[in-house]
Amino acid sequence: MNKIKIENDIIVESNLNQKVRLSFLEKSQDFMVNKIVIDLLEDTNLEIEYNNENALKLDILIRVAEGVTAKVQEFRNGNLMKIQYRYELDNHSFLNIQKFHHMNGMKELDTIYLNGHNSKIDYTLKTISKVREKYDITVYHEGKNTESMIRTNGVNLLDGSLDFHITGIVPNGKTGAKLDQKNRIINLNNQKCSIHPNLFIDEYDVVANHSAWIGKFREDELFYLESRGLSETLAMNLLVKGFLLSNLELSNKRKEELVSIINQYWR
């Protein structure tokens, strides 16, 4: 697997083959933050790991070439991060994004351009929110027969609060588009959370759905596990793991790391 490791805002490791091209633009008068450009040139898997002790700002561009199928997994751990993404997909390309966040504050702006005909994105975000986190994800369906699946899942604890703003846009004439949004927040404290699912569609030949849910786990889920002899804490642990690890295709090592993070809070 291709891998990039970023500490603070510097690339400290890049183990890449010819299927991935990486460019790094340091801060200057034109770029107030470090900018990373990733070109996915052939079918591939890429893992990006972020660790930061200090507050971090980054600008990242990911481009998927025509006909390429790629999976990008991102794992973040550290303090406040402000990050801006731009994704650009060419004709007949498919991008599977999987993210897991364990941060002390997060502001993320993702702009996704399905520029090519038959381009598709499957996007999954999982986060443990301990302080305020805000995510803004916008998908532009610029080609015909494009598809977007956006999943955002978060668990609040301590002083955590979550804001999800998810927007899908289909201009007139971009026929055959399919949009799906599934947003859910498990709120285990009394902080205010919000989900704003938006669909702006100016075309009849479109299939679009969205869902938004904020609350705790269902009582019958906890009751079922506790009736099998599990303590309330262990039952909660299992539900959180199922919620946060679903839709993530993890190696055994990475799964153990994420389970260890979850076990910090639910033992």
Order of alpha helices (4+ residues) and beta strands (2+ residues): beta-beta-beta-beta-beta-beta-beta-beta-beta-beta-beta-beta-beta-beta-beta-alpha-alpha-alpha
